[in-house]
Amino acid sequence: MISRKFIIFTIIYIIIIIISAVIAYQLEKNRREKKGETIDIKKFINNGTRITPRVFFIGLIFGIIFGMMDNISLYFGVEGLGDILKKKYNMDEVTVAGYSNAYSGTLGITLAAFAVLISKYLYPDVDQNNLPVWLDTIGFLTGAIIGIYVPKLFFKKSAK
């Protein structure tokens, strides 16, 4: 059964996301109004970008690579750092998970940032500075799910 704390945390997190989105929309709307421009929700959500299949797939690059490498590296971080941090520094599982997450996040976001730089050179016709945030979200979720299963392919015994 899902814990009450988890449900409350998730609800609070969703509320924070919604509040952040509303604030971002209002700031963008005010900025555009000062220029005599208008913006609607669809244009805001898509960051003013027309979504073509090419833009869609290029927009997924950051999220997929970050999500995938974050989870793959998390597995290796727990495997590699877990025993050392527990034994040498007497850390509990949650603290070890935090350090492992810092390790995996750093590796994942660094590789994803370089992948985006490479894609900017390969696809200069796509304005990658104005891609919708939701493409990162979809890409990250996709990559994270892939990243759960990749270590299991290589380490069948220990990644159960």
C-alpha positions in Angstrom: 0.0 0.0 0.0 1.2 3.5 -0.8 2.1 5.5 2.3 0.1 8.6 3.4 3.4 10.6 3.4 4.1 9.6 -0.2 0.6 10.7 -1.3 0.8 14.0 0.6 4.3 14.7 -0.8 3.1 14.0 -4.4 0.0 16.2 -4.0 2.2 19.1 -2.6 4.7 18.6 -5.4 1.9 18.7 -8.0 0.5 21.9 -6.4 4.0 23.5 -6.5 4.4 22.5 -10.2 1.0 24.1 -11.0 1.8 27.3 -9.1 5.2 27.5 -10.8 3.5 27.1 -14.2 1.0 29.8 -13.5 3.7 32.2 -12.3 5.8 31.5 -15.4 2.7 32.0 -17.7 1.9 35.3 -16.0 5.5 36.5 -16.3 5.6 35.6 -19.9 2.2 37.1 -20.6 3.3 40.4 -18.9 6.5 40.4 -20.8 4.7 40.0 -24.1 2.0 42.5 -23.3 4.7 45.2 -22.8 5.9 44.4 -26.4 2.3 44.6 -27.7 2.1 40.9 -28.2 -0.3 38.3 -27.0 0.1 34.7 -25.8 -2.4 31.9 -25.1 -1.9 28.8 -23.0 -1.2 26.6 -26.1 1.5 28.9 -27.3 3.0 29.2 -23.8 3.0 25.4 -23.2 4.7 24.9 -26.5 7.1 27.8 -25.8 6.0 29.4 -29.0 7.4 26.5 -31.0 5.4 24.7 -33.8 5.7 21.1 -32.9 6.7 19.0 -35.9 7.8 15.3 -35.7 11.4 16.6 -36.1 11.1 19.1 -33.3 9.3 16.5 -31.1 12.1 14.0 -31.4 14.9 16.5 -31.0 13.1 17.9 -28.0 13.2 14.5 -26.3 17.0 14.2 -26.5 17.8 15.9 -23.2 15.2 14.2 -21.2 15.8 10.7 -22.6 19.5 10.8 -22.1 19.2 12.4 -18.6 16.5 10.0 -17.4 18.3 6.9 -18.8 21.7 7.8 -17.6 20.4 9.0 -14.2 18.8 5.7 -13.5 21.7 3.6 -14.9 24.2 5.7 -12.9 21.9 5.5 -9.8 22.2 1.7 -9.9 25.9 1.8 -10.2 26.1 4.6 -7.5 24.2 2.4 -5.0 26.3 -0.6 -6.0 29.6 1.2 -5.9 29.1 3.7 -3.1 26.6 1.9 -0.9 29.0 -0.4 1.0 31.7 2.2 1.4 29.3 4.9 2.7 27.5 2.4 5.1 30.6 0.9 6.5 33.1 3.8 6.5 30.7 6.6 7.3 27.9 4.7 9.0 25.3 6.1 6.7 21.7 4.8 6.6 20.0 3.6 3.3 18.3 6.9 2.7 21.5 9.0 3.0 23.3 6.5 0.7 20.4 6.9 -1.8 20.9 10.7 -1.6 24.6 10.5 -2.4 23.9 7.9 -5.1 21.3 10.2 -6.6 23.8 13.2 -6.5 26.3 11.0 -8.3 23.8 9.8 -10.9 22.2 13.2 -11.5 25.5 14.8 -12.0 26.6 12.2 -14.6 23.2 12.2 -16.3 22.7 15.9 -16.6 26.3 16.4 -17.8 25.9 13.8 -20.6 22.5 15.2 -21.6 23.8 18.7 -21.8 26.6 17.6 -24.1 24.1 15.6 -26.2 22.0 18.7 -26.6 25.0 20.7 -27.7 25.8 18.0 -30.3 22.2 18.1 -31.5 22.4 21.9 -31.9 25.3 21.4 -34.4 23.6 18.5 -36.2 20.2 20.2 -36.4 20.9 24.0 -36.6 17.5 24.6 -38.2 15.7 23.7 -35.0 15.6 26.4 -32.3 16.5 24.2 -29.4 16.5 27.2 -27.0 12.7 27.4 -27.2 11.6 23.8 -26.9 8.6 23.0 -24.7 9.2 21.9 -21.2 6.8 19.0 -21.6 9.2 17.4 -24.1 11.9 17.2 -21.4 9.3 15.7 -19.1 8.2 13.0 -21.6 11.8 12.4 -22.5 12.9 12.1 -18.9 10.1 9.6 -18.1 10.9 7.5 -21.2 14.6 7.6 -20.4 14.1 6.8 -16.7 12.0 3.7 -17.6 14.7 2.5 -20.0 17.3 3.2 -17.4 15.5 0.9 -14.9 15.9 -2.1 -17.2 19.3 -1.6 -18.8 21.4 -2.6 -15.7 19.2 -5.7 -15.4 20.3 -6.7 -18.9 23.9 -6.6 -18.0 23.8 -7.7 -14.3 21.0 -10.2 -14.1 22.1 -11.6 -10.8 22.5 -8.4 -8.8 20.0 -6.1 -10.4 16.8 -7.9 -9.3 
